[in-house]
């Protein structure tokens, strides 16, 4: 979040007209990027009215005499509560009391959490959250009472401007997943050479080796994708990216974040299981690893939110056509009979993606998760194939082919089948009685007369 906040200030501090306010932002940028006595930043977006749906944000901002704003509102999740500053969204109230509804009415603000005496600046911390994991990073419910803030950019541009911060924080989510997976696999690998069972070390058991190699292959694929997206980030930030690369970066960020988070949970859970009962014990550190990595599927957007974000990019930026053209171009330069089958499989997969994209928008939204996973699988397969050709290494080629020839390379359902109908999904998901058409899975009281939990 600190890295993302520094990027926001780097890009948009100059939009602040008042020299004193601009100097505050420039000083904060200096502290965020300092190697000594550096600051940290939080990112406050979530409110009770909606997590991913920030358009329902209720925090308001009124103009102060010095050009700053007074922010008032309740933030439901505020990570890095001990940080020096925060970047947040709020809705500007005009002098006549009017304001703009929806996401286009949101503006981006800089907040310094503490005053000159070190006390919270008109901020009340109501409670610290009892979280599943990442307990070393405090998360709080807090309320701002006319807390001083500085507008960043133009009013109503908050969602657009904070995207540059989200790109960074989503990449950090992926890095967290990769580091957790690397740790888990390293522990299992070492354990495999020490644990003696059924007459030999488990590093000699074929089934265990298959399990562990699958984890490593998945990790390698995500790592290649991560490094590739980092390369694109470098080009974008240094203004070296082509228009095509800008679009690819826009769609690859949510794909990477979504995919690494889900696979990271799978890998870490499997690593815990590979240690047997020892892995389930707290002193093995594997439970903490699993708890901590779980949050990456939620931070900065859940899997479904990321999938819909990818779909939004496809509709707005024509990113699917650019994605298909980009991969086909790279496949066309791979020559030799040794790779013909691999190229053919990926070419056919692209065709399947292209055909599915012709479905109605409602169908695409319903299966956007499978669609996004398929886009990621194909691109990672290409990266690994190119890497194996460059390295001329049989092991690297075997890794690439495990991805390419995986039956789940393309995870798109047969939407022509009634079992995949959207209406059927609703009946199954919400447990609707087919005769009365009433919901059986909702309400304050369950069928046994017990009170349901409220959220």
Residue, then its C-alpha position, 0 to 999 in steps of 0.5 A: x500500500x505504501x508503494x501504491x500510495x507513493x505512485x499515486x502521489x508521484x503521478x498526481x501531486x502536481x494537480x494540486x494548485x495550492x503550493x502549500x498543499x502540494x508541498x505536503x503531498x511532495x513531502x509525504x512522497x519523499x517520506x514514503x520513498x525514503x530508505x531511512x525513517x520512512x512512512x507507511x500508508x494505508x488504503x481506506x475504501x471499504x464501507x459497511x454499504x459495500x466492499x467491492x461496490x465502492x459506488x455506495x461510499x457514504x464518506x463525505x468531504x466538505x471544503x475548508x477555508x485553506x483549500x483542504x477538505x474535512x472528511x467524515x465517514x465510517x470505514x469498515x476495513x482499514x488496513x495498516x491502521x498504524x500507518x502515517x498516511x492513508x489514501x481514501x475515497x469520499x464524496x464532495x458535498x457542494x456549498x448548496x448541499x448537493x452531491x453526485x451519486x455513484x462511482x463518478x461522484x467519488x474523489x481521491x483524498x490524502x489523509x495524514x493520520x496524526x496531528x503534530x502531537x502524535x494524536x489521531x487527527x479527528x479519527x476514532x478507532x471503534x475496534x480492531x478486527x479479529x482476522x483469520x490471518x495477517x494478524x501482524x497487520x492491524x485492521x480496524x473499523x474507524x470513523x473520521x470526524x471532519x478529518x483534514x484531507x487533501x484532494x488529489x486530482x480532479x473531483x469525481x476522478x477518484x476511481x480512475x486515479x486510484x487504479x494506479x494504486x490498485x495495480x501496485x497492490x494487486x501485484x503485491x498480493x501476487x508476490x505474497x502468494x508466490x513467497x508463501x508458496x515458495x516457503x511451503x514447497x521448500x518445507x515439504x521438499x526438505x521434509x520429503x528427504x527426512x521423513x521415512x515411511x513404508x520402507x523408504x524416504x517419501x522422496x522416493x515414493x512416486x505418488x508423493x513426487x507426482x504431488x510435489x512436482x505438480x505444486x512446483x510446476x504450478x508455482x513456476x507458471x505463476x512466477x513466469x506470469x508475475x515476472x512478465x507482468x512486472x516487465x509490462x509495469x516497468x514499461x508503463x511507468x517509464x512510458x515505454x509501453x505501446x498502446x497494445x502493451x497498455x491494454x495487456x497490462x490492464x487485463x493481465x493485472x487482475x488475471x495475475x492477482x486472481x489466479x495467483x491467489x486461488x492457486x496459492x491457497x491450493x498449493x499452501x493447503x497441499x503443502x500443509x497436508x503433505x506434512x501430515x499431522x505435523x503440518x496441522x500443528x501450529x509449531x510447524x508454522x504451516x497453519x499460519x502460512x495458510x491463514x495468511x495466504x487466504x486473504x490474497x483472494x479477498x484483498x483488492x478484489x475477490x476472484x469474482x470481482x477480478x473476473x468481472x474486471x477482466x470482462x469490463x476491460x474486454x468490453x471497453x478496451x477491446x482487450x480480448x482481440x489484442x490478447x488473441x492477436x498478441x499470442x497468435x503472433x508469438x505462436x507463429x514464430x515458434x518453428x519446428x516439428x518438435x513443438x507443432x503439437x504444442x502450438x496446435x493445442x494453444x491455437x485451438x484453445x484460442x479459437x475456443x476462447x474466441x468462440x465463447x466470447x460471442x455468447x450473450x453478455x449475461x452468459x459471459x458474466x456468469x462464467x467469467x471466472x472460468x473464462x478468466x482462468x482459461x485466458x491465464x492458463x493459455x498465456x502461462x503455457x505460452x510463457x513456459x513454452x518460450x522459456x523452454x525453447x530459449x533454455x533448450x532444457x528437457x525439464x523446462x519443456x516437460x514443465x511447459x507441456x504439463x501446462x499445455x496438455x492439461x485437460x483443464x487448459x480451457x475451463x469453458x462450460x458447454x453453455x448450450x447444455x440446460x445444466x448450465x442454464x442461468x436459471x438452473x444456477x439460481x435454483x441450485x445456488x439459492x436452494x429455491x423450492x421448484x414447486x413454490x419457488x420460494x427461497x429455502x436458504x435465506x431468512x432470519x430463522x432456519x427450518x429447524x427454528x435456529x437463528x441464522x447469523x447476520x452479516 
